[in-house]
Amino acid sequence: MLTVGTGTVTDKNGIVLYRGAASSVSSTQAAIFNELNGIATSESITLRSPGGFKFQNNDGSSEWMRLNSTGLGIGTSSPAYKLDVAGSARFGGGTSMSVLTNGSTSGTSGGSSFIVQNGGSSRIAIGNYSNLIGGAFDDTATLYANGNLRIYAGGIAATFDSSGNLGLGVTPSAWYSSNKAIQIGSYAALESGTAGGGGYGLFGNAYEYANGSYKYLNSYYATMYLTYAGQHQWYTAPSGTAGNTITFTQAMTLDASGNLGVGTTSPGAKLHIEGGTENAIIGSSQRKLYFRADSLGVMLGTGAVQAGNSVYFNEASNFLYFQTASTERARITSGGQFVVNNTTAILDATLSSLAQSNVSAAAFKSDASTVYAIVNIWGNESSGNQIFARFATDSNSERGSITYNRTGGLVAYNTTSDYRAKDIIGPVTDTGATIDALKVYEGKMKGATKSRPMLVAHEAQEVTPYAVTGEKDAVNDDGTPKYQQMDVSSFVPLLIAEIQSLRQRVSQLEGA
């Protein structure tokens, strides 16, 4: 029954249309209001029923939809939400759709899924694994896409490809299918290996497109770090073109034994370095420690540059070189000779030193007790006459020596006296006049405790210049005195000649 007007609806099976507001609608009634001046403040048409509205088939055996104070239920008579759909729902038209599926006959508990599909080919779904993928039922929650899965945040923030690789800020490259990778931005990546050896890899501007084969991501240098078969491996590659194949060089290896190899893939010691001009440099720009091993030998050096101060072993010559200020200062030869300031041993000596201007070839100083010798010379032979020291000038012309005279049991301080080294003029004359001209004093050397007979060098030099060296009142460069010295043994021939003359005179007197 349809009633138009105002008042109370009395027929429970009718629908009453009100022009204004009705005072009440009973639980078995329904009404339609035109509320221009009624309950609502704006013009509207209101359907009112205390028990809600339901839509069903013509004989009432199947309810299709119900609208009550809680919400709209489709496929359910008791909606729990503003929109409660029991079954599948489609939003949109054509081939673009969203489908909500609830209920699965697999297993003992139901599954559910939410699917967004475009054109029947590209879709994303959230739900139970068996509903989305098929197969045995389980309770695994699944996010499914039959293509790449992207996450946007003002742009592509992350992309999962169909091979299981993740790209953060980029679409992952075509990584080797047996491994899984996380690609970060345009250059960095992490790859987990599943083949023999296990481990993982960190990549800079590179990706593995086939087993053990790599390509450049961008036109730049490439690097790689791998953990493989118990080893840590570091690789480098020169700058290349994006998409081209990379030829990596294994630059460093830490093996399972704890040996670190630089320039070698099979380190044989805790630190094993091969290749290059300088194999190791330690220090700063001002001071460095260099270690070099090449085809010629091994060098250890310091300085701002490699040529500064160094110790170098030459394998070809078997020499050990010592260098300072970029100049060789000493060497040890293959025969065990130590040569200072020269390239060859002097007189084939085990220890030889070549002096330059204004320096000594050798100097010895002792701060020890006086019971210790400053220089020890030991001839370890039990026969023959040992030569302790030899003195020479010019082209190695021998001038004297210190020897042990085993026959006499004494140390001899020798001066060369061979006739072949002399030009004899004749006998010595006037020895007495020479002796008389020498002034002998009783005196004491400064620093000494006892006095003794002595000559004064510059006075003796006037009479016997061959017995004195140096000049009177000479000084060194630093102003200290440069003392004159004498060889008193040079007076022995003079004394012998005078004694012989005396003996002749005594003999003549005795004969008279």
C-alpha positions in Angstrom: 0.0 0.0 0.0 1.3 3.5 -0.8 0.2 6.4 1.4 0.9 10.0 0.7 0.6 12.7 3.4 1.2 13.0 7.1 0.3 11.0 10.2 1.0 7.6 11.6 1.6 4.6 9.3 -0.7 1.7 10.4 -0.4 -0.9 7.7 2.5 -3.1 8.4 2.9 -4.2 4.8 2.9 -0.8 3.2 5.3 1.9 2.3 4.2 5.3 3.2 5.5 8.4 1.5 5.6 11.5 3.6 5.8 15.0 2.4 6.8 16.2 5.8 8.1 14.6 9.0 6.4 11.6 10.5 6.1 11.3 14.3 7.1 7.6 14.3 7.6 4.5 12.3 6.9 1.1 13.9 9.2 -1.9 13.8 7.1 -3.5 11.1 6.8 -0.5 8.9 8.9 1.4 6.4 8.6 5.0 5.2 10.0 7.4 2.7 10.3 11.0 3.8 10.6 14.2 1.8 12.2 16.2 4.5 12.2 19.7 3.2 10.8 21.0 6.5 11.1 17.8 8.5 13.9 16.2 10.4 16.8 17.1 8.1 18.0 20.7 7.7 18.4 20.4 4.0 16.2 19.1 1.3 16.5 15.3 1.0 14.7 12.0 0.6 15.1 9.6 3.5 14.3 5.9 3.8 13.6 4.8 7.3 13.1 1.3 8.7 14.0 0.3 12.3 15.2 -3.1 11.2 17.2 -2.0 8.1 16.6 -2.8 4.5 17.2 -6.0 2.8 17.2 -7.0 -0.9 16.2 -10.6 -1.8 14.7 -12.7 -4.6 11.0 -12.6 -5.3 10.0 -15.4 -2.9 12.3 -14.3 -0.1 14.4 -17.5 -0.1 17.7 -15.8 -0.9 18.9 -12.5 0.6 21.3 -10.5 -1.7 22.1 -7.4 0.3 21.2 -5.7 3.6 21.7 -2.2 4.7 21.4 -1.4 8.4 22.8 0.9 11.0 26.2 -0.9 11.0 26.8 -0.8 7.3 26.0 -2.4 3.9 26.4 -6.2 3.7 26.7 -8.0 0.4 26.4 -11.7 0.7 25.9 -11.4 4.5 22.8 -10.4 6.5 24.9 -9.1 9.4 27.5 -6.6 8.1 30.3 -5.9 10.6 31.8 -3.0 8.6 30.5 -0.1 6.6 31.0 -2.3 3.6 31.1 -6.0 4.3 31.4 -8.3 1.2 31.2 -12.1 1.6 32.7 -13.4 -1.6 34.4 -11.7 -4.5 34.1 -8.0 -5.3 34.9 -6.1 -8.4 35.6 -2.4 -8.6 35.9 -0.5 -11.8 35.1 -1.6 -15.3 36.5 -3.2 -18.4 39.7 -5.2 -17.8 40.9 -3.1 -14.8 39.6 -4.6 -11.6 40.1 -5.3 -7.9 38.9 -8.7 -6.6 38.5 -9.6 -2.9 38.4 -13.4 -2.5 37.5 -15.0 0.8 37.3 -18.7 1.5 39.3 -21.6 0.4 38.4 -25.2 0.3 42.0 -26.3 0.7 43.0 -27.7 4.1 41.0 -27.3 7.3 41.1 -23.5 7.5 40.1 -20.9 4.9 42.4 -18.7 2.9 41.9 -15.2 1.5 43.4 -13.0 -1.1 43.2 -9.4 -2.5 44.0 -9.1 -6.2 44.5 -6.1 -8.4 44.6 -7.0 -12.0 45.1 -5.0 -15.2 44.2 -6.4 -18.6 44.3 -9.9 -17.3 48.1 -10.1 -17.6 49.6 -7.9 -14.9 48.5 -8.3 -11.3 49.5 -7.9 -7.7 47.9 -10.1 -5.0 48.0 -10.4 -1.2 46.8 -13.5 0.5 47.3 -17.1 1.2 50.0 -18.8 -0.8 47.9 -21.7 -2.1 45.1 -19.2 -3.2 47.6 -17.1 -5.2 50.1 -19.6 -6.5 48.4 -23.0 -6.2 49.7 -26.1 -4.6 49.3 -27.5 -1.1 47.5 -25.2 1.4 49.5 -23.5 4.2 49.2 -20.5 6.4 51.9 -18.5 4.7 51.0 -14.9 3.9 52.0 -14.0 0.4 52.5 -10.8 -1.6 52.3 -11.9 -5.2 53.1 -10.2 -8.5 53.3 -12.0 -11.9 55.9 -9.4 -13.0 58.2 -7.0 -11.2 56.9 -5.7 -7.8 57.7 -2.0 -7.3 57.4 0.2 -4.2 56.9 3.9 -4.9 57.7 6.8 -2.5 57.9 9.9 -4.7 59.5 7.6 -7.3 60.6 4.0 -7.6 62.0 3.3 -4.1 62.3 -0.5 -4.5 61.8 -3.2 -7.2 61.6 -6.9 -6.8 62.1 -8.7 -10.1 60.7 -12.1 -11.0 64.1 -13.7 -10.3 64.0 -12.7 -6.6 66.5 -9.8 -6.9 65.8 -6.5 -5.1 66.8 -3.1 -6.4 66.7 -0.1 -4.1 66.2 3.0 -6.2 66.8 1.0 -9.4 65.5 -1.9 -11.4 67.8 -4.9 -10.7 70.1 -5.9 -13.5 69.9 -9.4 -15.1 71.9 -11.1 -12.4 73.1 -14.7 -12.6 69.9 -16.8 -12.1 71.4 -19.2 -9.5 72.3 -16.3 -7.1 70.2 -13.6 -5.5 71.2 -10.0 -5.3 70.3 -6.7 -3.7 71.3 -3.8 -5.9 71.6 -0.4 -4.2 71.4 2.7 -6.4 73.5 2.9 -9.5 76.7 1.4 -8.3 76.6 -0.9 -5.2 75.3 -4.4 -4.9 75.3 -7.4 -2.6 75.0 -10.9 -4.1 74.5 -14.2 -2.2 76.0 -17.3 -3.9 74.3 -20.7 -4.0 76.8 -22.6 -6.1 79.9 -24.5 -4.8 82.0 -22.6 -2.4 79.1 -20.5 -1.0 79.7 -17.1 0.4 78.6 -13.7 -0.9 79.9 -10.8 -2.9 80.0 -7.0 -2.6 80.1 -5.2 -6.0 81.0 -1.6 -7.0 79.8 -0.7 -10.5 79.5 -4.4 -11.5 77.0 -7.3 -11.6 77.4 -11.0 -12.3 75.4 -11.9 -15.4 76.6 -15.5 -15.7 78.6 -17.8 -13.4 81.9 -16.1 -12.9 81.3 -13.4 -15.6 80.6 -9.8 -14.9 79.6 -6.5 -16.6 79.9 -2.8 -15.9 76.8 -1.1 -14.5 78.1 2.4 -15.6 81.1 3.7 -17.5 83.6 3.8 -14.6 86.0 1.7 -12.6 84.7 -1.5 -11.0 85.5 -3.4 -7.8 84.4 -6.6 -6.2 84.8 -8.4 -2.8 84.0 -12.1 -2.5 83.9 -14.6 0.3 84.5 -18.0 -1.4 85.7 -21.4 -0.3 86.8 -20.0 3.1 88.7 -17.1 1.5 88.3 -13.3 1.4 89.0 -12.0 -2.1 89.4 -8.4 -3.3 89.2 -7.5 -7.0 89.8 -4.4 -9.1 89.1 -3.5 -12.7 90.0 -0.5 -14.9 87.4 2.0 -16.1 85.1 0.5 -18.7 81.9 1.1 -20.7 78.5 0.3 -19.2 77.3 -3.1 -20.4 80.7 -4.3 -21.4 82.3 -7.4 -19.9 84.7 -6.8 -17.0 88.2 -8.4 -16.6 88.8 -8.4 -12.9 92.2 -8.7 -11.3 92.4 -10.4 -7.9 94.4 -7.8 -6.1 94.4 -9.3 -2.5 93.5 -12.6 -0.9 93.1 -13.7 2.7 93.0 -17.5 2.7 91.6 -19.9 5.2 94.9 -20.3 6.9 95.1 -16.6 7.7 97.7 -15.8 5.1 97.3 -12.4 3.4 98.5 -12.2 -0.2 98.8 -8.9 -2.1 99.4 -9.4 -5.8 99.1 -13.2 -5.4 96.2 -15.6 -5.2 98.1 -18.2 -3.3 99.9 -16.5 -0.3 102.6 -18.7 1.2 103.1 -16.7 4.4 101.3 -14.5 6.9 102.1 -11.6 4.6 102.9 -12.4 0.9 103.5 -9.5 -1.5 104.2 -9.8 -5.2 104.4 -7.5 -8.3 104.9 -3.8 -8.9 107.9 -1.6 -8.5 107.4 -0.8 -4.8 105.8 -3.9 -3.2 105.0 -2.1 0.0 105.1 1.6 1.2 104.5 2.5 4.8 104.4 6.0 6.2 103.4 9.6 5.2 104.2 11.9 2.4 107.3 13.1 4.4 108.7 9.8 5.5 108.1 6.4 3.9 109.3 2.8 4.3 109.6 1.1 0.9 109.8 -2.5 0.2 110.5 -3.6 -3.4 111.1 -7.0 -5.0 111.7 -7.3 -8.7 113.7 -9.3 -11.2 117.0 -7.7 -10.0 116.5 -8.1 -6.2 115.0 -6.9 -3.0 115.1 -3.3 -1.6 114.1 -1.8 1.7 114.2 2.0 1.8 113.1 5.1 3.6 112.6 8.8 2.7 110.2 11.1 0.9 111.0 9.2 -2.3 112.1 5.6 -3.0 115.6 6.8 -4.1 116.4 8.3 -0.7 117.8 5.9 1.8 117.8 2.2 1.2 119.2 -1.3 1.6 119.2 -3.2 -1.7 120.0 -6.8 -2.4 120.9 -7.5 -6.1 120.2 -11.1 -6.9 122.1 -11.0 -10.2 125.4 -9.8 -8.6 124.7 -11.2 -5.1 125.7 -7.8 -3.7 124.0 -6.0 -0.8 124.0 -2.2 -1.2 123.5 0.6 1.3 122.4 3.9 0.0 121.8 7.4 1.6 120.7 10.6 0.0 120.2 8.7 -3.3 124.0 7.7 -3.3 125.5 4.3 -2.6 127.7 4.5 0.5 128.6 0.9 1.2 128.2 -2.6 -0.1 128.8 -6.2 0.9 130.1 -8.2 -2.1 129.3 -11.7 -3.0 132.7 -12.7 -1.5 131.7 -11.3 1.9 133.8 -8.1 1.6 132.4 -5.0 3.2 133.3 -1.9 1.1 132.6 1.6 2.3 132.5 4.6 0.0 133.7 2.5 -3.0 132.4 -0.1 -5.4 135.3 -2.5 -5.1 137.4 -3.7 -2.2 140.8 -2.1 -1.7 143.6 -4.6 -1.9 141.0 -7.3 -1.8 140.4 -6.7 1.9 137.5 -8.1 3.8 136.8 -4.6 5.2 137.8 -1.6 3.1 137.0 2.1 3.3 137.8 4.9 0.8 138.3 8.3 2.3 137.4 11.5 0.4 138.9 14.9 1.0 139.1 16.2 4.6 137.8 13.0 6.2 139.4 9.9 7.7 138.9 6.5 6.2 138.4 5.1 9.7 138.2 6.5 13.3 138.0 4.7 16.6 136.9 6.0 19.9 136.3 4.3 23.2 134.5 5.5 26.3 135.2 2.2 28.1 137.7 1.5 30.9 141.4 1.7 30.1 141.7 -2.0 30.5 139.9 -2.4 27.1 141.9 -1.8 23.9 140.5 0.7 21.5 141.7 -1.4 18.6 142.4 -5.1 18.8 144.6 -6.7 16.2 144.9 -10.4 16.6 147.0 -12.6 14.3 145.7 -16.1 15.1 148.6 -18.0 13.6 151.1 -20.1 15.6 154.0 -19.9 13.1 155.6 -17.3 10.9 155.8 -13.5 11.3 152.4 -11.9 11.6 151.8 -8.6 9.9 149.6 -6.5 12.1 149.6 -3.3 10.0 150.9 -2.2 6.7 151.6 1.4 5.5 151.8 2.5 1.9 151.7 5.6 -0.3 151.3 6.6 -3.9 150.5 3.5 -6.0 150.5 1.2 -3.1 154.2 1.6 -2.4 154.9 0.0 0.9 156.5 2.4 3.4 156.3 0.5 6.7 154.6 -2.1 8.8 154.0 -3.4 12.3 154.9 -7.0 12.5 155.6 -9.8 15.0 159.2 -11.1 14.8 158.8 -14.6 16.0 162.6 -15.2 16.1 163.2 -12.2 18.4 159.9 -12.5 20.1 159.1 -8.8 19.6 156.7 -6.5 17.8 158.7 -4.6 15.1 157.7 -1.2 14.0 159.2 -1.2 10.5 160.1 1.4 7.9 160.9 0.4 4.4 164.7 0.2 4.0 165.2 -2.0 1.0 168.1 -0.9 -1.3 165.8 -1.0 -4.2 163.8 1.8 -2.7 166.8 4.0 -2.1 169.3 6.1 -3.9 172.6 5.9 -1.9 174.7 9.1 -2.0 177.6 8.3 0.4 178.7 8.0 4.0 177.2 10.3 6.6 179.5 13.1 7.7 179.4 15.8 10.5 177.0 13.7 12.7 178.5 15.3 15.7 177.6 18.8 14.5 174.0 17.6 13.9 173.8 16.0 17.3 175.3 19.1 18.9 172.7 21.3 17.2 169.8 19.3 18.7 168.5 20.8 21.9 167.5 18.2 24.5 165.4 19.3 27.4 164.0 17.8 30.6 160.2 18.4 30.4 156.8 17.0 30.9 153.9 16.6 28.4 150.8 18.4 29.3 148.5 15.9 31.1 151.4 13.6 32.0 152.6 13.1 35.5 156.4 12.5 35.0 159.1 14.5 33.3 161.5 13.0 30.8 164.1 14.1 28.3 162.6 15.5 25.1 163.1 17.5 22.0 160.9 20.4 20.7 159.6 19.7 17.2 160.1 23.1 15.5 163.7 23.4 16.9 164.6 19.9 15.8 162.9 20.7 12.4 165.6 23.4 11.8 168.3 20.8 12.2 166.7 17.5 11.0 163.6 18.4 8.9 163.2 14.8 7.9 162.3 13.9 11.5 159.5 16.4 12.0 156.0 16.8 10.4 153.7 19.8 10.5 154.4 23.5 10.9 155.0 25.6 13.9 151.9 27.2 15.4 149.5 25.6 12.9 145.8 25.3 13.8 142.9 23.2 12.6 139.8 24.7 10.8 138.0 25.0 14.2 140.9 26.9 15.7 142.3 24.1 17.8 146.1 23.5 17.7 147.4 21.3 15.0 150.4 19.9 16.8 153.8 19.1 15.1 155.0 15.5 15.4 158.4 13.8 15.4 159.8 10.4 14.4 162.7 10.0 16.8 163.6 6.6 15.2 165.0 8.7 12.3 167.8 9.7 14.7 169.0 6.1 15.0 171.2 6.1 11.8 172.6 9.5 13.0 173.4 8.1 16.4 174.9 4.9 14.9 177.2 7.0 12.6 178.3 9.1 15.6 179.0 6.1 17.8 181.0 4.5 15.0 183.0 7.8 14.7 183.6 7.8 18.5 184.7 4.2 18.4 187.3 5.0 15.8 188.6 7.9 17.7 188.7 5.9 20.9 190.5 3.1 19.1 193.1 5.6 17.8 193.6 7.0 21.3 194.0 3.5 22.8 196.5 2.6 20.0 198.6 5.6 20.7 
